[in-house]
Amino acid sequence: MPAYIISDVTMSDAEAFQTYRTRAAASIAHYGGHYLVRGGPIEKLEGDWSPRAIVIVEFPDLKRARAWYRSPEYAHALEVRDQALSRNLILVDGVRQEG
């Protein structure tokens, strides 16, 4: 089943953010992930949540998502994360597609 990393991001430093984004994207691809959502307009429909930018990455399964998050490749991106952005980050298990 697919697994999803969902992030609510607030950029702090544009230059560091680009460095983080480039490094993170390469590490995600290396672990079989791909972006489903990478920023873009947000339309609030209900509740008090007011995210600035949402990122959703799909991985083949929880094992690959966890391997990516703990990987040396992603650690390279994390070197600039605190300067680049603040965020909330969650991992969610997907559902099996019927068909």
Steps between C-alpha positions, in 0.01 A plus 500: 500500500625849433607726785494877510721762659292813557668825592365843590794730420589860586809628321751699709789564261457485121856400414519228765153384398614442141797301626276291725243449225761382247662260746166368628368441147806296404473290816127442448555376145783274620257324736224457242289796607337765286319825562123512480474854635781754524358831612229668298187689597312383810125536539386464861169316518457430873673545834771725640801356316673765288801341330725711279628221273413131489731232366383142449744228395394148411726203571436139398442400865567594863833315502639712212365824652663423833826398328502834314435702818788330682735493199841664464375657176217679680732585791692711249183706441436525873833681543329818374140432608498712816633801310270437201161429651277397785239232453265237628570159348300177517515153346169341399429150371296494181219270397511205265341580166206277416486392146 
